[in-house]
Amino acid sequence: MNCPECDATIKIPDDASVGEIVSCPDCGADFEIASKNGAVCELKHAEKVGEDWGE
């Protein structure tokens, strides 16, 4: 699988499941596995959740 940001190779484990977060080793971008069909995965940008601090 290639990173949508920098086109580097992202290795996705065989036992990875939908909803799991993977990171690009080159640019550090985080992606969520949106769907998986055998060895074919679809990635989407992982949502960044900030601190709520009770506001």
C-alpha distance matrix in Angstrom:
0.0 3.8 6.7 9.1 11.9 11.8 8.8 8.4 5.8 5.4 6.6 7.4 10.9 12.2 14.9 13.1 14.8 14.9 16.2 14.8 13.9 11.1 11.6 10.2 12.2 13.3 14.4 14.8 13.8 13.6 11.6 12.9 11.3 13.3 13.1 11.9 13.2 12.8 9.4 8.3 7.7 9.0 9.1 12.5 14.2 16.0 19.8 21.8 25.0 27.9 31.1 33.7 36.8 38.8 39.1
3.8 0.0 3.8 6.3 8.7 8.1 5.0 5.4 4.6 5.7 8.6 10.2 13.8 15.7 18.2 16.0 17.6 17.3 17.9 16.5 14.8 11.8 11.2 8.8 11.0 11.0 11.8 13.0 11.9 12.7 11.4 13.5 12.9 14.8 15.3 14.8 16.4 16.5 13.2 11.5 10.5 10.5 9.7 12.2 13.3 15.6 19.2 20.9 24.4 27.0 30.3 33.0 36.1 38.3 38.3
6.7 3.8 0.0 3.8 5.4 5.6 4.5 5.2 6.1 6.2 9.8 11.1 14.9 17.3 19.1 16.4 17.7 17.0 16.8 15.5 13.0 10.2 8.9 6.5 9.3 9.0 8.8 9.9 8.3 9.6 8.8 11.8 12.2 14.1 15.5 15.9 18.1 18.6 15.6 13.8 11.7 10.9 8.8 10.3 10.4 12.8 16.2 17.6 21.2 23.6 27.0 29.8 32.7 35.1 35.0
9.1 6.3 3.8 0.0 3.8 6.1 5.8 8.3 9.8 9.8 13.3 14.0 17.8 19.8 21.5 18.4 19.1 17.6 17.3 16.6 14.3 12.3 11.3 9.4 12.6 11.7 10.4 11.7 9.2 10.4 9.2 12.0 12.6 13.6 15.3 16.4 18.6 19.9 17.3 14.7 12.4 10.5 8.3 8.8 9.0 12.2 15.2 17.0 20.7 23.1 26.7 29.1 32.3 34.4 34.0
11.9 8.7 5.4 3.8 0.0 3.8 6.0 8.2 10.8 11.1 14.8 16.0 19.8 22.3 23.8 20.7 21.5 20.1 19.2 18.2 15.3 13.2 11.1 8.9 11.6 9.9 7.7 9.6 7.5 10.0 10.2 13.6 15.1 16.3 18.5 19.7 22.2 23.3 20.6 18.3 15.9 13.9 11.2 10.9 9.7 12.6 15.1 16.1 19.9 21.8 25.4 28.0 30.9 33.3 32.7
11.8 8.1 5.6 6.1 3.8 0.0 3.8 5.5 9.0 10.4 14.2 16.2 19.9 22.5 24.4 21.7 23.1 22.3 21.6 20.2 17.2 14.4 11.9 8.7 10.3 7.8 6.7 9.7 9.1 12.1 12.7 16.1 17.3 19.0 20.8 21.4 23.6 24.2 21.0 19.2 17.3 16.0 13.7 14.1 13.1 15.7 18.4 19.1 22.8 24.5 27.9 30.8 33.5 36.1 35.7
8.8 5.0 4.5 5.8 6.0 3.8 0.0 3.8 6.6 8.8 12.3 14.5 18.2 20.4 22.7 20.4 21.9 21.3 21.3 19.9 17.4 14.4 12.6 9.3 10.9 9.2 9.5 12.0 11.3 13.5 13.2 16.2 16.5 18.2 19.3 19.5 21.2 21.5 18.2 16.4 15.1 14.4 12.9 14.2 14.2 16.9 20.0 21.2 24.9 27.0 30.4 33.2 36.1 38.5 38.3
8.4 5.4 5.2 8.3 8.2 5.5 3.8 0.0 3.8 6.4 9.8 12.6 16.0 18.6 21.0 18.9 21.0 21.0 21.0 19.0 16.4 13.0 10.9 7.3 7.9 6.5 8.2 10.5 10.8 12.9 13.2 16.2 16.5 18.9 19.9 19.6 21.4 21.1 17.7 16.6 15.4 15.4 13.7 15.4 15.2 17.2 20.5 21.4 24.9 26.9 30.1 33.2 35.8 38.5 38.5
5.8 4.6 6.1 9.8 10.8 9.0 6.6 3.8 0.0 3.8 6.4 9.5 12.7 15.1 17.8 16.1 18.5 19.0 19.5 17.3 15.3 11.6 10.4 7.6 8.1 8.5 10.7 11.9 12.2 13.3 13.0 15.4 15.0 17.6 18.1 17.2 18.7 18.0 14.4 14.0 13.1 14.0 12.9 15.4 15.8 17.4 21.0 22.1 25.5 27.8 30.8 33.9 36.6 39.1 39.5
5.4 5.7 6.2 9.8 11.1 10.4 8.8 6.4 3.8 0.0 3.8 6.2 9.7 12.5 14.6 12.6 15.0 15.7 16.0 13.6 11.6 8.0 7.4 5.7 7.0 8.9 10.6 10.5 10.5 10.6 10.1 12.2 11.8 14.9 15.5 14.7 16.7 16.2 12.9 12.6 11.1 12.1 10.6 13.2 13.6 14.6 18.3 19.5 22.6 25.1 28.1 31.0 33.8 36.2 36.8
6.6 8.6 9.8 13.3 14.8 14.2 12.3 9.8 6.4 3.8 0.0 3.8 6.4 9.3 11.7 10.4 13.5 14.9 15.8 13.0 11.9 8.5 9.1 8.5 9.0 11.7 13.8 13.1 13.4 12.8 12.0 13.2 12.1 15.5 15.5 13.8 15.6 14.4 11.1 11.9 10.9 13.0 12.2 15.2 16.0 16.5 20.2 21.4 24.2 26.8 29.5 32.4 35.1 37.4 38.3
7.4 10.2 11.1 14.0 16.0 16.2 14.5 12.6 9.5 6.2 3.8 0.0 3.8 6.5 8.4 6.7 9.7 11.4 12.6 10.0 9.8 7.3 9.4 10.1 11.5 14.4 15.8 14.5 14.1 12.4 10.9 11.0 9.3 12.7 12.4 10.6 12.7 11.6 9.0 9.9 8.5 10.9 10.5 13.7 15.0 15.0 18.7 20.3 22.8 25.7 28.3 31.0 33.8 35.9 36.9
10.9 13.8 14.9 17.8 19.8 19.9 18.2 16.0 12.7 9.7 6.4 3.8 0.0 3.8 5.4 5.3 9.0 11.7 13.3 10.5 11.2 9.4 11.9 13.1 13.9 17.2 18.9 17.2 17.1 15.1 13.7 13.2 11.2 14.6 13.9 11.5 13.3 11.5 9.5 11.6 10.8 13.6 13.6 16.6 18.0 17.4 20.8 22.3 24.3 27.3 29.5 32.1 34.8 36.7 38.1
12.2 15.7 17.3 19.8 22.3 22.5 20.4 18.6 15.1 12.5 9.3 6.5 3.8 0.0 3.8 5.6 8.6 11.7 14.1 12.1 13.7 12.5 15.3 16.5 17.5 20.6 22.3 20.7 20.3 18.1 16.2 15.0 12.3 15.0 13.3 10.3 11.1 8.7 7.5 10.4 10.5 13.9 14.8 18.1 20.1 19.6 23.0 24.9 26.8 30.0 32.2 34.5 37.4 39.0 40.4
14.9 18.2 19.1 21.5 23.8 24.4 22.7 21.0 17.8 14.6 11.7 8.4 5.4 3.8 0.0 3.8 6.4 10.1 12.3 10.3 12.7 12.4 15.7 17.7 18.8 22.2 23.5 21.4 20.8 18.1 16.2 14.4 11.9 14.6 13.2 10.6 12.0 10.2 10.2 12.5 11.9 14.9 15.5 18.3 20.1 19.0 22.0 23.8 25.2 28.4 30.3 32.5 35.3 36.7 38.3
13.1 16.0 16.4 18.4 20.7 21.7 20.4 18.9 16.1 12.6 10.4 6.7 5.3 5.6 3.8 0.0 3.8 7.0 8.8 6.7 9.0 9.1 12.7 15.0 16.7 19.9 20.7 18.4 17.5 14.6 12.5 10.6 8.3 11.2 10.5 8.8 11.2 10.6 10.2 11.5 9.7 12.1 12.1 14.7 16.3 15.2 18.2 20.1 21.7 24.9 27.0 29.2 32.1 33.6 35.0
14.8 17.6 17.7 19.1 21.5 23.1 21.9 21.0 18.5 15.0 13.5 9.7 9.0 8.6 6.4 3.8 0.0 3.8 6.2 5.7 9.2 10.5 14.3 16.9 19.2 22.2 22.4 20.0 18.4 15.1 12.6 9.7 7.1 9.1 8.3 7.3 10.2 10.7 11.3 11.8 9.6 11.3 11.6 13.6 15.6 14.3 16.9 19.3 20.5 24.0 26.1 27.8 30.9 32.0 33.3
14.9 17.3 17.0 17.6 20.1 22.3 21.3 21.0 19.0 15.7 14.9 11.4 11.7 11.7 10.1 7.0 3.8 0.0 3.8 5.6 8.7 10.8 14.4 17.0 19.8 22.4 22.0 19.8 17.5 14.1 11.1 7.6 5.0 5.7 5.6 6.4 9.9 11.6 12.4 11.6 8.8 9.3 9.5 10.9 13.2 12.1 14.5 17.3 18.6 22.3 24.6 26.1 29.4 30.3 31.3
16.2 17.9 16.8 17.3 19.2 21.6 21.3 21.0 19.5 16.0 15.8 12.6 13.3 14.1 12.3 8.8 6.2 3.8 0.0 3.8 6.5 9.6 13.0 16.0 18.9 21.4 20.6 17.9 15.6 11.9 9.3 5.7 5.2 6.2 8.1 9.8 13.4 15.2 15.5 14.5 11.2 10.7 9.6 9.8 11.2 9.3 11.2 13.8 14.9 18.5 20.8 22.3 25.6 26.6 27.6
14.8 16.5 15.5 16.6 18.2 20.2 19.9 19.0 17.3 13.6 13.0 10.0 10.5 12.1 10.3 6.7 5.7 5.6 3.8 0.0 3.8 6.6 10.2 13.5 15.9 18.8 18.4 15.6 13.9 10.2 8.3 5.6 5.6 8.4 10.0 10.7 14.3 15.3 14.9 14.5 11.3 11.5 9.9 10.8 11.5 9.4 11.9 13.8 15.1 18.5 20.7 22.7 25.8 27.2 28.4
13.9 14.8 13.0 14.3 15.3 17.2 17.4 16.4 15.3 11.6 11.9 9.8 11.2 13.7 12.7 9.0 9.2 8.7 6.5 3.8 0.0 3.8 6.8 10.2 12.8 15.5 14.8 11.8 10.2 6.6 5.5 4.5 6.4 9.6 12.0 12.9 16.5 17.4 16.3 15.6 12.2 11.9 9.2 9.6 9.3 7.0 9.9 11.3 13.2 16.3 18.8 21.3 24.2 26.1 27.1
11.1 11.8 10.2 12.3 13.2 14.4 14.4 13.0 11.6 8.0 8.5 7.3 9.4 12.5 12.4 9.1 10.5 10.8 9.6 6.6 3.8 0.0 3.8 6.9 9.4 12.2 12.1 9.5 8.5 5.8 5.3 6.3 7.5 11.1 13.0 13.2 16.5 16.9 15.0 14.5 11.4 11.6 8.9 10.2 9.9 8.8 12.2 13.3 15.7 18.5 21.2 24.0 26.8 29.0 29.9
11.6 11.2 8.9 11.3 11.1 11.9 12.6 10.9 10.4 7.4 9.1 9.4 11.9 15.3 15.7 12.7 14.3 14.4 13.0 10.2 6.8 3.8 0.0 3.8 6.2 8.8 8.5 5.8 5.6 4.4 6.1 8.8 10.6 13.9 16.1 16.4 19.6 19.9 17.5 16.9 13.9 13.7 10.7 11.4 10.1 9.5 12.7 13.0 15.8 18.1 20.8 23.9 26.5 29.1 29.8
10.2 8.8 6.5 9.4 8.9 8.7 9.3 7.3 7.6 5.7 8.5 10.1 13.1 16.5 17.7 15.0 16.9 17.0 16.0 13.5 10.2 6.9 3.8 0.0 3.8 5.5 5.8 4.8 5.4 6.6 8.1 11.3 12.7 15.7 17.6 17.8 20.6 20.6 17.7 17.0 14.5 14.3 11.4 12.4 11.3 11.8 15.0 15.4 18.6 20.6 23.5 26.7 29.2 31.9 32.4
12.2 11.0 9.3 12.6 11.6 10.3 10.9 7.9 8.1 7.0 9.0 11.5 13.9 17.5 18.8 16.7 19.2 19.8 18.9 15.9 12.8 9.4 6.2 3.8 0.0 3.8 6.2 5.7 8.2 9.7 11.6 14.6 15.9 19.2 20.8 20.6 23.1 22.7 19.6 19.4 17.3 17.6 15.0 16.2 15.0 15.2 18.2 18.0 21.0 22.6 25.2 28.6 30.8 33.7 34.4
13.3 11.0 9.0 11.7 9.9 7.8 9.2 6.5 8.5 8.9 11.7 14.4 17.2 20.6 22.2 19.9 22.2 22.4 21.4 18.8 15.5 12.2 8.8 5.5 3.8 0.0 3.8 5.8 8.3 11.1 13.2 16.6 18.1 20.9 22.7 22.7 25.2 25.0 21.7 21.1 19.1 18.9 16.3 17.1 15.5 16.4 19.2 18.9 22.1 23.4 26.2 29.7 31.8 34.9 35.1
14.4 11.8 8.8 10.4 7.7 6.7 9.5 8.2 10.7 10.6 13.8 15.8 18.9 22.3 23.5 20.7 22.4 22.0 20.6 18.4 14.8 12.1 8.5 5.8 6.2 3.8 0.0 3.8 5.6 9.1 11.6 15.3 17.4 19.9 22.2 22.9 25.6 26.0 23.0 21.8 19.3 18.4 15.3 15.3 13.1 14.1 16.5 16.0 19.4 20.5 23.5 26.8 29.1 32.1 32.1
14.8 13.0 9.9 11.7 9.6 9.7 12.0 10.5 11.9 10.5 13.1 14.5 17.2 20.7 21.4 18.4 20.0 19.8 17.9 15.6 11.8 9.5 5.8 4.8 5.7 5.8 3.8 0.0 3.8 6.4 9.6 13.1 15.6 18.3 20.8 21.6 24.7 25.0 22.4 21.4 18.6 17.8 14.4 14.2 11.7 11.8 14.1 13.3 16.4 17.6 20.5 23.9 26.1 29.1 29.4
13.8 11.9 8.3 9.2 7.5 9.1 11.3 10.8 12.2 10.5 13.4 14.1 17.1 20.3 20.8 17.5 18.4 17.5 15.6 13.9 10.2 8.5 5.6 5.4 8.2 8.3 5.6 3.8 0.0 3.8 6.6 10.3 13.0 15.3 18.1 19.3 22.6 23.5 21.1 19.5 16.4 15.0 11.4 10.6 8.0 8.5 11.0 10.9 14.4 16.1 19.3 22.4 25.0 27.7 27.8
13.6 12.7 9.6 10.4 10.0 12.1 13.5 12.9 13.3 10.6 12.8 12.4 15.1 18.1 18.1 14.6 15.1 14.1 11.9 10.2 6.6 5.8 4.4 6.6 9.7 11.1 9.1 6.4 3.8 0.0 3.8 7.0 10.0 12.4 15.4 16.8 20.3 21.3 19.4 18.0 14.6 13.2 9.6 8.8 6.4 5.6 8.5 9.0 12.2 14.6 17.7 20.6 23.5 25.9 26.3
11.6 11.4 8.8 9.2 10.2 12.7 13.2 13.2 13.0 10.1 12.0 10.9 13.7 16.2 16.2 12.5 12.6 11.1 9.3 8.3 5.5 5.3 6.1 8.1 11.6 13.2 11.6 9.6 6.6 3.8 0.0 3.8 6.6 8.8 11.7 13.3 16.8 18.2 16.5 14.8 11.2 9.6 5.9 5.4 4.5 4.6 8.3 10.3 13.4 16.4 19.6 22.1 25.3 27.2 27.5
12.9 13.5 11.8 12.0 13.6 16.1 16.2 16.2 15.4 12.2 13.2 11.0 13.2 15.0 14.4 10.6 9.7 7.6 5.7 5.6 4.5 6.3 8.8 11.3 14.6 16.6 15.3 13.1 10.3 7.0 3.8 0.0 3.8 5.9 9.0 10.9 14.6 16.4 15.4 13.8 10.0 8.5 5.6 5.4 6.1 5.0 8.3 10.9 13.3 16.8 19.8 21.8 25.2 26.7 27.2
11.3 12.9 12.2 12.6 15.1 17.3 16.5 16.5 15.0 11.8 12.1 9.3 11.2 12.3 11.9 8.3 7.1 5.0 5.2 5.6 6.4 7.5 10.6 12.7 15.9 18.1 17.4 15.6 13.0 10.0 6.6 3.8 0.0 3.8 5.7 7.2 10.9 12.7 12.0 10.4 6.7 6.0 4.8 6.6 8.9 8.7 11.8 14.7 16.9 20.4 23.3 25.2 28.5 29.9 30.5
13.3 14.8 14.1 13.6 16.3 19.0 18.2 18.9 17.6 14.9 15.5 12.7 14.6 15.0 14.6 11.2 9.1 5.7 6.2 8.4 9.6 11.1 13.9 15.7 19.2 20.9 19.9 18.3 15.3 12.4 8.8 5.9 3.8 0.0 3.8 7.1 10.5 13.2 13.3 10.9 7.4 5.4 5.4 6.1 9.2 9.6 12.0 15.4 17.5 21.1 24.1 25.5 29.1 30.1 30.3
13.1 15.3 15.5 15.3 18.5 20.8 19.3 19.9 18.1 15.5 15.5 12.4 13.9 13.3 13.2 10.5 8.3 5.6 8.1 10.0 12.0 13.0 16.1 17.6 20.8 22.7 22.2 20.8 18.1 15.4 11.7 9.0 5.7 3.8 0.0 3.8 6.8 9.9 10.6 8.3 5.7 5.2 7.3 9.3 12.7 13.2 15.8 19.2 21.1 24.8 27.6 29.0 32.6 33.4 33.8
11.9 14.8 15.9 16.4 19.7 21.4 19.5 19.6 17.2 14.7 13.8 10.6 11.5 10.3 10.6 8.8 7.3 6.4 9.8 10.7 12.9 13.2 16.4 17.8 20.6 22.7 22.9 21.6 19.3 16.8 13.3 10.9 7.2 7.1 3.8 0.0 3.8 6.2 7.1 5.8 4.4 6.4 9.1 11.9 15.2 15.7 18.6 21.7 23.7 27.4 30.1 31.7 35.1 36.1 36.8
13.2 16.4 18.1 18.6 22.2 23.6 21.2 21.4 18.7 16.7 15.6 12.7 13.3 11.1 12.0 11.2 10.2 9.9 13.4 14.3 16.5 16.5 19.6 20.6 23.1 25.2 25.6 24.7 22.6 20.3 16.8 14.6 10.9 10.5 6.8 3.8 0.0 3.8 6.1 5.2 6.4 8.8 12.1 15.1 18.6 19.3 22.2 25.4 27.4 31.1 33.8 35.4 38.8 39.8 40.4
12.8 16.5 18.6 19.9 23.3 24.2 21.5 21.1 18.0 16.2 14.4 11.6 11.5 8.7 10.2 10.6 10.7 11.6 15.2 15.3 17.4 16.9 19.9 20.6 22.7 25.0 26.0 25.0 23.5 21.3 18.2 16.4 12.7 13.2 9.9 6.2 3.8 0.0 3.8 5.5 7.8 11.1 14.0 17.5 20.7 21.3 24.4 27.3 29.4 32.9 35.6 37.4 40.7 41.8 42.7
9.4 13.2 15.6 17.3 20.6 21.0 18.2 17.7 14.4 12.9 11.1 9.0 9.5 7.5 10.2 10.2 11.3 12.4 15.5 14.9 16.3 15.0 17.5 17.7 19.6 21.7 23.0 22.4 21.1 19.4 16.5 15.4 12.0 13.3 10.6 7.1 6.1 3.8 0.0 3.8 6.4 10.1 12.6 16.3 19.3 20.1 23.6 26.2 28.6 32.1 34.8 36.9 40.2 41.6 42.4
8.3 11.5 13.8 14.7 18.3 19.2 16.4 16.6 14.0 12.6 11.9 9.9 11.6 10.4 12.5 11.5 11.8 11.6 14.5 14.5 15.6 14.5 16.9 17.0 19.4 21.1 21.8 21.4 19.5 18.0 14.8 13.8 10.4 10.9 8.3 5.8 5.2 5.5 3.8 0.0 3.8 6.9 10.0 13.6 16.8 18.2 21.6 24.5 27.1 30.5 33.5 35.5 38.9 40.3 40.7
7.7 10.5 11.7 12.4 15.9 17.3 15.1 15.4 13.1 11.1 10.9 8.5 10.8 10.5 11.9 9.7 9.6 8.8 11.2 11.3 12.2 11.4 13.9 14.5 17.3 19.1 19.3 18.6 16.4 14.6 11.2 10.0 6.7 7.4 5.7 4.4 6.4 7.8 6.4 3.8 0.0 3.8 6.4 10.0 13.2 14.4 17.8 20.7 23.3 26.7 29.8 31.7 35.1 36.5 36.9
9.0 10.5 10.9 10.5 13.9 16.0 14.4 15.4 14.0 12.1 13.0 10.9 13.6 13.9 14.9 12.1 11.3 9.3 10.7 11.5 11.9 11.6 13.7 14.3 17.6 18.9 18.4 17.8 15.0 13.2 9.6 8.5 6.0 5.4 5.2 6.4 8.8 11.1 10.1 6.9 3.8 0.0 3.8 6.9 10.4 12.2 15.3 18.5 21.2 24.7 27.9 29.7 33.2 34.5 34.6
9.1 9.7 8.8 8.3 11.2 13.7 12.9 13.7 12.9 10.6 12.2 10.5 13.6 14.8 15.5 12.1 11.6 9.5 9.6 9.9 9.2 8.9 10.7 11.4 15.0 16.3 15.3 14.4 11.4 9.6 5.9 5.6 4.8 5.4 7.3 9.1 12.1 14.0 12.6 10.0 6.4 3.8 0.0 3.8 6.9 8.7 12.0 15.0 17.9 21.2 24.5 26.5 30.0 31.5 31.6
12.5 12.2 10.3 8.8 10.9 14.1 14.2 15.4 15.4 13.2 15.2 13.7 16.6 18.1 18.3 14.7 13.6 10.9 9.8 10.8 9.6 10.2 11.4 12.4 16.2 17.1 15.3 14.2 10.6 8.8 5.4 5.4 6.6 6.1 9.3 11.9 15.1 17.5 16.3 13.6 10.0 6.9 3.8 0.0 3.8 6.2 9.0 12.2 15.1 18.4 21.9 23.6 27.2 28.6 28.4
14.2 13.3 10.4 9.0 9.7 13.1 14.2 15.2 15.8 13.6 16.0 15.0 18.0 20.1 20.1 16.3 15.6 13.2 11.2 11.5 9.3 9.9 10.1 11.3 15.0 15.5 13.1 11.7 8.0 6.4 4.5 6.1 8.9 9.2 12.7 15.2 18.6 20.7 19.3 16.8 13.2 10.4 6.9 3.8 0.0 3.8 6.3 9.0 12.3 15.3 18.8 20.9 24.3 26.0 25.7
16.0 15.6 12.8 12.2 12.6 15.7 16.9 17.2 17.4 14.6 16.5 15.0 17.4 19.6 19.0 15.2 14.3 12.1 9.3 9.4 7.0 8.8 9.5 11.8 15.2 16.4 14.1 11.8 8.5 5.6 4.6 5.0 8.7 9.6 13.2 15.7 19.3 21.3 20.1 18.2 14.4 12.2 8.7 6.2 3.8 0.0 3.8 6.3 9.3 12.5 15.9 18.0 21.4 23.1 23.2
19.8 19.2 16.2 15.2 15.1 18.4 20.0 20.5 21.0 18.3 20.2 18.7 20.8 23.0 22.0 18.2 16.9 14.5 11.2 11.9 9.9 12.2 12.7 15.0 18.2 19.2 16.5 14.1 11.0 8.5 8.3 8.3 11.8 12.0 15.8 18.6 22.2 24.4 23.6 21.6 17.8 15.3 12.0 9.0 6.3 3.8 0.0 3.8 6.2 9.6 13.0 14.7 18.2 19.7 19.6
21.8 20.9 17.6 17.0 16.1 19.1 21.2 21.4 22.1 19.5 21.4 20.3 22.3 24.9 23.8 20.1 19.3 17.3 13.8 13.8 11.3 13.3 13.0 15.4 18.0 18.9 16.0 13.3 10.9 9.0 10.3 10.9 14.7 15.4 19.2 21.7 25.4 27.3 26.2 24.5 20.7 18.5 15.0 12.2 9.0 6.3 3.8 0.0 3.8 6.3 9.9 12.2 15.4 17.5 17.4
25.0 24.4 21.2 20.7 19.9 22.8 24.9 24.9 25.5 22.6 24.2 22.8 24.3 26.8 25.2 21.7 20.5 18.6 14.9 15.1 13.2 15.7 15.8 18.6 21.0 22.1 19.4 16.4 14.4 12.2 13.4 13.3 16.9 17.5 21.1 23.7 27.4 29.4 28.6 27.1 23.3 21.2 17.9 15.1 12.3 9.3 6.2 3.8 0.0 3.8 6.8 8.7 12.1 13.9 14.2
27.9 27.0 23.6 23.1 21.8 24.5 27.0 26.9 27.8 25.1 26.8 25.7 27.3 30.0 28.4 24.9 24.0 22.3 18.5 18.5 16.3 18.5 18.1 20.6 22.6 23.4 20.5 17.6 16.1 14.6 16.4 16.8 20.4 21.1 24.8 27.4 31.1 32.9 32.1 30.5 26.7 24.7 21.2 18.4 15.3 12.5 9.6 6.3 3.8 0.0 3.8 6.4 9.2 11.7 11.8
31.1 30.3 27.0 26.7 25.4 27.9 30.4 30.1 30.8 28.1 29.5 28.3 29.5 32.2 30.3 27.0 26.1 24.6 20.8 20.7 18.8 21.2 20.8 23.5 25.2 26.2 23.5 20.5 19.3 17.7 19.6 19.8 23.3 24.1 27.6 30.1 33.8 35.6 34.8 33.5 29.8 27.9 24.5 21.9 18.8 15.9 13.0 9.9 6.8 3.8 0.0 3.8 5.8 8.6 9.6
33.7 33.0 29.8 29.1 28.0 30.8 33.2 33.2 33.9 31.0 32.4 31.0 32.1 34.5 32.5 29.2 27.8 26.1 22.3 22.7 21.3 24.0 23.9 26.7 28.6 29.7 26.8 23.9 22.4 20.6 22.1 21.8 25.2 25.5 29.0 31.7 35.4 37.4 36.9 35.5 31.7 29.7 26.5 23.6 20.9 18.0 14.7 12.2 8.7 6.4 3.8 0.0 3.8 5.3 6.2
36.8 36.1 32.7 32.3 30.9 33.5 36.1 35.8 36.6 33.8 35.1 33.8 34.8 37.4 35.3 32.1 30.9 29.4 25.6 25.8 24.2 26.8 26.5 29.2 30.8 31.8 29.1 26.1 25.0 23.5 25.3 25.2 28.5 29.1 32.6 35.1 38.8 40.7 40.2 38.9 35.1 33.2 30.0 27.2 24.3 21.4 18.2 15.4 12.1 9.2 5.8 3.8 0.0 3.8 5.7
38.8 38.3 35.1 34.4 33.3 36.1 38.5 38.5 39.1 36.2 37.4 35.9 36.7 39.0 36.7 33.6 32.0 30.3 26.6 27.2 26.1 29.0 29.1 31.9 33.7 34.9 32.1 29.1 27.7 25.9 27.2 26.7 29.9 30.1 33.4 36.1 39.8 41.8 41.6 40.3 36.5 34.5 31.5 28.6 26.0 23.1 19.7 17.5 13.9 11.7 8.6 5.3 3.8 0.0 3.8
39.1 38.3 35.0 34.0 32.7 35.7 38.3 38.5 39.5 36.8 38.3 36.9 38.1 40.4 38.3 35.0 33.3 31.3 27.6 28.4 27.1 29.9 29.8 32.4 34.4 35.1 32.1 29.4 27.8 26.3 27.5 27.2 30.5 30.3 33.8 36.8 40.4 42.7 42.4 40.7 36.9 34.6 31.6 28.4 25.7 23.2 19.6 17.4 14.2 11.8 9.6 6.2 5.7 3.8 0.0
